[in-house]
Amino acid sequence: MINRRQLLGGATAATVLSMTGIGRAQDNKTIRIGVLLDLSGPYRDTGGETAVACARQAVKDSGILGRGFNVEVLVADHQQKTDVGVGIVRKWIDQDGVDAVTEINNSAIALGAVDVIKAKDKVFLASGPASADFTGKACSPNTVHWALDTYCRAKSTGGAILKNGGDSWYFVTANYAFGQSLQAMATDVITHGGGKVLGSSVYPFPGTTDFSSFLLSATSSNPKVIAFANTAGDLINSVKSVKEFGLDKSITIAALAGFITEVHALGLETAQGLTLTETFYWDRNDRTRAFTDEIKRETPKNYPNSEHAATYASVFHYLKTVAEMGATEAKVSGRNAVRAMKKMPTDDDCFGKGRIREDGRALIATYLLQAKSPSESKGEWDLFKIIAETPGEQAFRSLDQNLCSTSEM
């Protein structure tokens, strides 16, 4: 278990976890991976120590250590500040020899880091940021986007509610890249499906805890659906406020970017019936259950969600690729490493078989989940039933809809 005081050091103290294969590895066979994430703020459960545990597990499972390679995992807290996060990435690459950066569960910070990683020709394993811009206007030949993005969340959750008669919407939106992208994507789905958006309340992020005034603005518009373009602690506080005001009795609540961690924190008495979209659910099959059993040993109070699974899968596939192409070649050019990743089919315990598209989008299935009632649940983390599945080839925005030019990929 990583010492929490070390983890909270942020920009001033990154933890280095060295995982060594057979014999003493030479430096040219050492791969350094930086895990940059929220360890102390609103996203500490959706990312946090569980994501670090997933990155470490991926190193073990990839088989690279048995082939004489050495892997070092560096960890730092971006503190939800773009300048801090981008500064850590730059230092990691310039001073610490980091070859790949993963997680960054804040789209604004990740968008700032993309240019640095591309300029330095390293690899960005984007397992945390959800903005669809990473395969759109901010796409890069050095990026693989494994996180569940705002387009597929809006299409799956928003589309399902629209089909069930939810044709008038009001948004409560976190004011940064992720929230703005999520609202924009959902608005497109709603309007193209014949619905309408009545308005939105955009609130400061991070730091907002009282959502009552935003809900008052929402109800004054008399919508059929109130959609929360937020996640983690903000989503928890939003849904709690809905329940306190009794709005769920007459209005459909859309959690456009929820995770199992939020539903667990809310409890099924409050969350029952809530629908959300995920690419990973721990109880889906034998492979996901076995993976979860491994991670629970490190973080028993926090089951893995799709973000954690994406961190595992992206690091796993990257290291499998490095083992095939050789560390020296992989370290010379991140762009070449990503190109090689795209040529290899993906297959891991979290998502099963898939592939990485030309624009860097990892194509994995998505699932529409519905929170169970308390009487349906058989245990503390038995929280969802799967009500729909969309294959990876259909779940994400198509290449011809993207603003990404694949000519340089």
N, C-alpha and C positions, 0 to 999 in steps of 0.2 A: 504493500500500500504506500502511495506517495505521501510524504509528510505535507499536511495542508498548509503549514506556515511557509514551506518552500513554494508551493503552488501559487500562493497569493502575492508573490513578489513582483508580478507583472513585468514592467520594463526594466526593473532594477536587478531582478534575479530570476533567470530561467533555470529550470531543473533539467539536467541532462541524465537520461537513462541509457546506459550503454549495454547493448545486448550483443555478445560476442559468440561467433561460431567456433568451429574446431580450430585449435591452434591460435597463435597470435596474428591477427589480421593486419596486413599492411595498410597504410593510410589510403592508397589508391583503391582499396577494396572496402573502404568505410563509407557508408551512405548515411547522411544526416538528414533527419526529417524533423521539421519544426511544427509543433501542434499549437496553434494560436487560437485562443478561445476565451470565453467568459468563465472565470472560476469563482467570482465573488459577487456578480451582479445578477440581473434579472434572468439571464440565460444559463445560469450555473447548473440547472438540472437538465435542460435540453442538450447542453454540451457538457462542460465541466469534467469532473474526474472520470465519469463513465466513458466519455470520448477518449480520454487519455488511455484508459484501460483497453479500449477497443483498438487503438493504434498499436499498443504493446502486444496485444493478442495477435494482430495481423502479422507482426514481425515473426512471432513464434510459428504461426500456421503457414506462412509463405514458403517455408523450407529453405530460405536463403542462408540461414545460419549454418545449416548442415553442409553447405557448399563452401565454407571458409570465409564468408563475408562477415563484416562487422556493421552493425546498425546502431546509430545513436539517435535517441528521440529527445528533442528539446521541447520544453513546455513553457508557455508564458501566457499571462492574462492581458488581453487588450484593453480591459477596463471600459469598454464601450466608447472608446475615444479614437477617432480616425488617426490623429497625429501620433498617438502612442502606438497603435497597431501597425501602421505603415513604418514607423521608426524601428520597431522590433524586427519586422521583415527585412528591412534594409541592413540592420546590424547583423542579423543571422546570416545573411548571404555574404556581406562584405567581410565580416570579422570571424564568424564561426563556421564558415564553410558549409552552410545548409544547402542541400541539393533539391529538396522538395518541401513545400509548405502545405499543410492541410488544415481543415476545419474553417476558422474565421467565421463564426456564426453571427455576423453582422454585415449585411450587404454593403453598407456605406464604406466600412473599413476594407472589405474585400475588393470593392471596386477601386479603391485607392491603391491596394497592393498589386492588382493585376499588372499595371504598367511597370512597376518595379521588377516584378518577377519576369515579365517578358523581356525587359531591357537587359536583365542579368542572365537571361536564357536559362532559367531554372524551371521547376515544375510546380504548378498550383493544382493540388487535389482538392477541389472545392466541394467539401462535404457538408459545410455549414451554411453558406449564404444561399438564400432562396430566390433572389431576383432572377427572372428569366433573361435579363440582360447579358448574363454570362455566356449564353449561346445566341445573343442578339448583338446589340451595338457595342458591347464590351467583350465580345468573344476574342480569344487569343489562341494561337497555335501552341501555347504553353499551358493551357488550362484544360482540365477534364472536370465537367460539372456533374457531380454525383448526387448532390442534394435534391430533394423534392422541390421543384421550382414553383413560382407563383402562377405560371400558366396552367400547369396540370392540376394544381390545387383548385384554382378558380373553375376550371373546366369540369372537374369531377364533383366537388361539393356544390358549387354554384349551379351547375347544370342539373344535378339531381333535384335540388330544391325547386328550381324553375319548372321542371317537369311535373312536380307535385303541386303546382298552383301558386308558388311563391313568386309572383310577377312584379311586385313593387318593393324596392330595397332602400335601405338607409345604411350608410357605412360609418363606423367608428374606427378611425385609422391612425396608426402610429406614424408620426411625422419623420420618416427617414426612408431610404431607398426601398427597403423591403415592404413596408406598409403601403407606400405610394404605388409600387409595382403591383402588389396584390389587388389593390382597389381598381387599378387601371385594367388589369387582366379580367377581373370579375365583371367589371362594367361592360367590357366588350362581349363577354359570354351572355350577360343578361340582355343587353340591347339587341344583339343578333338573334336571341331566342324569343324576342317579342316582349320582353319585360322592360321596366323603366327604373331608373335610379332617381329617387326623390331628393336626395341630398347627402351630405356627409359632415362629420365633425372630425377635424384633424387635431390631434393632441400632441404635446411635447413628449419626446422620447429621448432618453429614459427619464424617470422621475415622477410620472403621473400615477397616482394611486386612487384618486376619487373620480369615478366615471358617471356619477349621478347627473351632472349637468349635461353631459353628452347624450345620455339616455333620454333626458327631458326634451332635448332638441329633436332626437329621433322620433319620439312618440308624437310630437306635435305635427309631424308630417304624415302620421297614420299609415306607416308602411306595413306590409305583410311580413317582411323579413328585416331584421337588424343583423347586419354582417360585421363581424369584428375582424379587421385587417391588422391583427397583432398576434402575439403568441406568448407563451411562458407566463410569467407573473401577471402581465397585463391582461392576458386572456382569463386567467383565474379570477382576477378582481372584477373584470367585466361581467363574467357569467354570474358571479356571486351577487353583483348589483342587480342583474336581471331578475334573479330569484327573489331578492329582497323586495323588489317592487312588484313582483308577481307578473312580470311582462311575458313570461314564457307560457302563460295560460292562453294568451290571445295572439302572440307574435312568434313566428319561427325564428330561432336563433341560429345563425350560421357561423361556425368556427372555421374560418377559411384556412387557418394554419395551426391547428391544434396538434398536440402530441399526447401520447399515453401518459406522460408525466403530469400534464395538466389535469387530465381526467382523474388520475389517481389522487392528486392533491384536492380536487373538488369533492371527490366521493361520488358514488353512483346515485345517492339520494338526490344530489344536486345536478349531476351531469347526465342522468339517464335520458336516452333518446337523442342526445347530441350526436351529430354526424360530422365526420372529418375524414380527410384523405391522408393515407400513409403509403409508403412503399415497403414498410416492414411492420410485422406484428409478431411478437415473440412466440405465440402459440399457433402459428400457421401450419407448421409441419415439423417433422423430426429434426431437420437441419437447423431451423430457427430455434427450436427448443434446446438443442445441444449447444448452440452458440451462446444462448442466454445463460445456460448453466455455467459456462466458463466465465462470463462477464460478472455474474452474480457473486462469484468468489471474491472479486475485487470491490464491487459496489453493491452489496446486498440490499440496500434500501432504495436503489434506483434502477429499475429495469431499463434495458436499452430501447431507444426509439429509432426512427428512420435516420435521424442525424448521426446517432452513434453508429448505426449499421453502415451508413455511407462512409464514415471515417474508416471503419474496419475494411470495407470492400475496396475503397480507393487505395489505401496503403497496401493491402494484400496484392491487388493487381499490379500496382507500381513495382513492388518488390519482386513479384514473379517475372515481370518484364526485365528488370535490372539483372536478375539471375540469368536470363537467357541472352541478353545482349552484352553483359559484362559491365561491371561498375565503372571502369575507366571510360568506356564509350558513353555510358549514361550520364556521367558527371560532366563530360565535355559539353553536351548540349541537351538542355531540357526539352527543347523542341523535338529533337530526334527521339528522346525517350517517350514523349507523348505520342509521336507518330507510331512508334513501335507498340505502344499500349493499344492504339486503335486497331492494329492489325491482329491482335490476339483476342479471341473471344473471352468474355468474362464468365466466371463461374465461382461462386462463393456460398458459404452457408447462410448468408443473410438474404440474398436475392436470387440465388440459383443462376441459371445461364442467361447471358445477355450479350450485348456488344456496345462499343463506343462509336457513336456516329461521327461523321467527318468534322462536324462543328464542335466536337468535344462533349456532346451530350451522352451520358451513360443511359442506355435504354433499358429500363427495368419496369416491371409491372407495378401499377398502383392499385390500391384497394380502398373502397369506400367503406368506412367502419362506422358502426353505430354503438354508442355506449349502452351496455346492458342495464336492465333494472336490477336493483339489489337482489331480488329473488332469483334472477337468472345466473348470478355470479357464483362460482364455486370456490373462489379464493380471492385474496387481496389484489392480485394483479390480473385476475380473469375479468377483464373490463369490456371487451368488445366482441361483437359478432361481425363477420365480413358479409356485407350485403351486395357488393358488386366488385368486379375485377376488370381492369383495363390493361391489355397487353402493352408492353413497353413501346412497341412500334407505333401504337396509337395514342399513348398517354400524353406525349409531349408535343409541343408546337413543331410543325413540319419544317423541313429545311426551306421550302419555298415561302414560308411565312416569316422567316427570320431576317434580321438585318445583317447577318453575319456573312461575310464573303469567305467561302471555303477554299478559295484558290491558293491561299498561302498556307493552308493547314497541312 
